[in-house]
Amino acid sequence: MIGLKSTLNVIDNSGALLVECVNILKNKVNNGWGSVGDEIVCVVKKARPISAASQASVNAVKVRRGDVRRAVIVRTRKAVRRPDGRIIRFDDNAAVLLNNKREMLGTRVGGLVSSDLRMKGWGKIVSLAPKVL
């Protein structure tokens, strides 16, 4: 359950470390709360420092502190019940940043993601994740 002003860890290599949710997109069913697989608008609160040497490289940091970006929620602390009866709950809230075309901003995903993403159309994130739960 991600709402307004919720903070999420960023688990891709886009350069952001921590983001704050400012809007949940196209989800009028759940009264403004977002869960795994929902798209949000967020502000970058903490980012990796940008050095002069890394700006010239291909793997340059793509975001800065204060940037407004879209993201997809990949983990939540709120327990989610699966159709087979299992209840899944993660240790933190996490997201992966997107560009305006709904493509991933980073090229890698570091950490667990929920398998519910595959059902909601985010197969690319699931395929890049090291572990799917």
C-alpha positions as CSV (number, residue, x, y, z in Angstrom):
1,M,0.0,0.0,0.0
2,I,1.9,3.0,-1.3
3,G,0.3,6.4,-0.9
4,L,1.2,10.0,-1.1
5,K,4.6,10.9,0.5
6,S,5.6,7.2,0.8
7,T,9.4,6.6,0.4
8,L,10.7,3.7,-1.7
9,N,14.1,2.3,-2.4
10,V,15.2,2.2,-6.0
11,I,16.7,-1.2,-7.0
12,D,17.9,-0.4,-10.5
13,N,21.2,1.2,-11.7
14,S,19.6,4.5,-12.9
15,G,21.5,6.5,-10.1
16,A,18.6,7.2,-7.8
17,L,18.7,5.6,-4.3
18,L,15.5,6.8,-2.6
19,V,12.3,8.3,-4.1
20,E,9.1,9.8,-2.7
21,C,5.7,9.0,-4.2
22,V,3.7,12.1,-5.3
23,N,0.9,10.4,-7.4
24,I,-0.4,6.9,-8.2
25,L,-1.3,6.7,-11.8
26,K,-4.5,5.2,-13.3
27,N,-5.6,3.4,-10.2
28,K,-9.0,4.7,-9.1
29,V,-10.2,1.4,-7.8
30,N,-8.2,1.3,-4.6
31,N,-8.8,4.9,-3.4
32,G,-5.4,6.2,-4.3
33,W,-3.3,3.4,-2.8
34,G,-0.8,1.6,-5.0
35,S,0.5,-2.0,-4.7
36,V,2.9,-4.2,-6.7
37,G,2.8,-3.5,-10.4
38,D,1.2,-0.1,-10.2
39,E,2.8,2.9,-11.9
40,I,3.6,6.0,-9.7
41,V,5.0,9.5,-10.2
42,C,7.9,10.1,-7.8
43,V,10.6,12.7,-6.8
44,V,14.2,11.6,-6.4
45,K,15.1,12.3,-2.8
46,K,18.6,10.8,-2.7
47,A,20.9,10.0,-5.7
48,R,24.4,8.7,-6.3
49,P,26.9,11.5,-6.6
50,I,28.0,12.4,-10.2
51,S,31.7,12.6,-10.8
52,A,33.4,14.2,-13.8
53,A,34.9,10.9,-15.0
54,S,31.5,9.1,-14.9
55,Q,29.7,11.8,-17.0
56,A,31.7,10.9,-20.1
57,S,31.1,7.1,-19.7
58,V,28.2,5.1,-21.2
59,N,27.0,4.1,-17.7
60,A,26.5,7.7,-16.6
61,V,24.0,8.5,-13.8
62,K,20.7,9.2,-15.4
63,V,18.9,11.0,-12.6
64,R,19.6,13.7,-10.1
65,R,18.1,14.8,-6.8
66,G,14.8,16.6,-7.3
67,D,14.0,15.0,-10.7
68,V,10.4,14.0,-11.2
69,R,10.1,10.5,-12.7
70,R,7.7,7.6,-13.2
71,A,8.3,4.3,-11.5
72,V,6.7,0.9,-11.0
73,I,6.3,-0.6,-7.6
74,V,8.1,-4.0,-7.3
75,R,7.9,-4.7,-3.5
76,T,5.7,-3.5,-0.6
77,R,5.8,-4.0,3.1
78,K,2.0,-4.6,3.1
79,A,1.2,-8.3,2.9
80,V,-0.4,-9.4,-0.4
81,R,-2.6,-12.5,-0.5
82,R,-2.1,-14.8,-3.5
83,P,-4.9,-16.7,-5.2
84,D,-3.5,-20.0,-3.8
85,G,-3.7,-18.7,-0.2
86,R,0.0,-17.8,0.3
87,I,0.7,-14.4,1.9
88,I,3.8,-12.5,0.7
89,R,5.3,-9.6,2.6
90,F,8.7,-7.9,1.9
91,D,11.0,-6.0,4.3
92,D,10.8,-2.7,2.4
93,N,9.0,-0.8,-0.3
94,A,10.9,-0.7,-3.6
95,A,10.5,0.6,-7.1
96,V,12.2,0.7,-10.6
97,L,12.4,4.0,-12.5
98,L,10.8,4.4,-15.9
99,N,11.0,6.9,-18.7
100,N,8.0,8.5,-20.4
101,K,7.6,5.6,-22.8
102,R,7.2,3.1,-19.9
103,E,10.6,1.6,-20.5
104,M,13.1,1.0,-17.7
105,L,15.6,3.8,-17.1
106,G,18.3,1.5,-15.8
107,T,19.7,-1.6,-17.4
108,R,19.9,-3.9,-14.3
109,V,17.7,-4.8,-11.4
110,G,19.4,-5.6,-8.1
111,G,17.2,-7.4,-5.6
112,L,14.0,-9.4,-5.1
113,V,10.9,-8.5,-7.0
114,S,7.3,-9.9,-6.7
115,S,6.1,-12.4,-9.3
116,D,2.8,-10.4,-9.5
117,L,4.7,-8.1,-11.9
118,R,4.5,-10.7,-14.7
119,M,0.7,-10.8,-14.5
120,K,0.5,-7.0,-14.7
121,G,2.6,-6.7,-17.8
122,W,6.1,-5.9,-16.4
123,G,7.8,-9.0,-17.7
124,K,11.0,-7.1,-18.6
125,I,11.6,-6.2,-14.9
126,V,10.9,-9.8,-13.9
127,S,13.4,-11.2,-16.5
128,L,16.2,-8.8,-15.3
129,A,15.7,-9.5,-11.6
130,P,18.1,-11.9,-9.9
131,K,15.3,-13.5,-7.8
132,V,11.5,-13.5,-8.2
133,L,9.4,-14.3,-5.2
